[in-house]
């Protein structure tokens, strides 16, 4: 087949005027926050390659250089001003606040499926900023196509002011497509696919429900197709399960345990109910056995909370992707709402409150969680 697509690399002098006026393309933003450590990231536009299709349509694709500095020997629970440009402008400035090394109240934000309605995403981000969270977690599908750099340009544009001062933790969704951009842009603990961190005596574990990005080769016969998909991921997910068991055991004295992954364990959508049941079967009783209080996921674009044996299973995916109907009320369903929203979680010494708030600032529900010990 004739290949009519070609790439040409232009000098950075051809970069559009809008991009040139900013010295920083993405950021600055905060990653890898700890009690004494933090990482500050930012990206600069290096060149503007083009790709031309067979009809002669030319598309420019920004090529970025990713910068990071790692800070150590910081004081716990302390605010620092930083300036990655140090050129007299405000562009490279931000504030970071290290995590506390003692049990004190704090709040964080959860949102999900921001994808491609940028106006909705911007409104949710503005609401989140009003709550002044210590950090934010996005339950996956941050962008519509993780392999499109223009999607990440839009994402970082919407989050610019929030991420300048607030650590941002992503969860891998199916729309991230296991993209190299994801790993270039975020600086995360462990293997960056599944990881954990702690704040005070709260434990936050991010799981990967997506696995590797692979496609089924044409030579796989129909009768072997199911086996191909079952076996392609089994080692990866079994390794992750062992890792999770170990992390929960290591941190068994944590007062609060929150788990995040993109795909739900309880779905209020007819065509996803079976997959959710399969996912539950895979994880078995691990969350109940370790007294996890809250499991948060994205993927189904609405709010849904189910409870089973003391664990809240919350779908929070209302930050920009088109909303889905609530098609099912499960025996475990406690609350559901087809609305754009986010969750502000306030951790106190003896309990925590999940304030589920819609895009207009109205309360959807408030859920109290008790400390584990
Ligand atoms: Fe998804």
Boltz pocket constraint, residues with backbone or C-beta under 6 A from the ligand:
constraints:
  - pocket:
      binder: B
      contacts: [[A, 140], [A, 141], [A, 173], [A, 174], [A, 175], [A, 262], [A, 298], [A, 299], [A, 300]]
      max_distance: 6.0
